[in-house]
Amino acid sequence: MPPARKRTRTYDPGRIRTAVFAQFTNVRDAVRTLTPEQLALPTRLDGWTVRELVAHIGMAVTAVHRALDQPEPAKADAVLLDWPFGTAGNSAAITDLTRRLAADHPDLDAYLADADDGLRTLLAAHPGTRLLATSAGAMSLDDYLVTRAVELVVHTDDLDAAVAGLDIPYDRQALAACTRLLADALAVKAPGGSTEVRVPPYAVVQCVEGPRHTRGTPPNVVETDPLTWIRLATGRLDWRAAVADARVRAGGERADLGAYLPVMG
C-alpha cells in the first residue's frame, strides 16, 4: 500500500470506456497478424511467450467480468491511487492463470472477441458507480476501468517490444490515463514538492521531500516522454540507463528518482 494518499485525479468515465475499447481493438488487430512463430517468441515478462502475453491482455479485460460476478462490497474502501501499489502481491497466481488461459484458448482471436463482447454487455448492464472487489480494495467500476486502460497500454508496449515491427498504435486517452495515474502514484510514493516531474503532454507532478518550489524555474526537474515514463514506472526500464541514453532529462540535486522506481510491479 502507498505510504500516504493524495486526492485522486478524476477521469471522464465516458472517455475512459471509449479508450479501453479503442486500445483493446488496437491489440486485437495486431494479434490477428501474428504468425505461430511470433506467438512463440519470448517476452520481457517472467518468461512468458507472446501467446501467454496475449492471453494475459484478454485476462485484464475479463477481470471486469470476474469482479462483477462477485457480491457487491458494502462500501468503497480504496481509491484509484491505491491500485498501482496492490498489483505485485498476487503475481504468482496471475502467472498461473495466464498460462492456463493460453493453453485453453488456442484461437486467440476468438478469445479476445469474446472478452470484448462480454465487456460491452456488462458495461451496458451496470452503472459506473457499481462497487467491485479488487486487489487494492473495493472501488467503483468507473475507477476500475481506468486501471484496465493502464493494463492495456503497458502490455501493448510489452507486445511491441517482443515482436519487431508490430508498432501497435496507442489510443490517446488510454495513453494519457496510464501516464497520469503512474505519475500520480510517484507523487504518493515520494511525497513532497522539491522536484517537478514532467511527462508532456499528459502529466506534471511535484514530488520528493525537500524545499518546496513556488516561483520561477524549478531547481529540480525531470522530463521524459510518456512511453519512457511508463517503462520506468513499471520496472521495464532502469533509471540510470534511461538517463545515460538521454531518454530522461534530469537536473538538480533532488532529480534522481531511481530510489522511488518502479511505482508499480
Secondary structure, DSSP 8 states (H G I E B T S, - for coil): --SS--------HHHHHHHHHHHHHHHHHHHTT--HHHHTSB-SSTT-BHHHHHHHHHHHHHHHHHHHTS---SS----GGGGGGGSSTTHHHHHHHHHHHHHH-S-HHHHHHHHHHHHHHHHHHS-TT-EEEETTEEEEHHHHHHHHHHHHHHHHHHHHHHSTT------HHHHHHHHHHHHHHHHHHS--SSEEEEETTTEEEEESSSS---SSS-SSEEEE-HHHHHHHHTTSS-HHHHHHTTSEEEESTT---GGG--S--
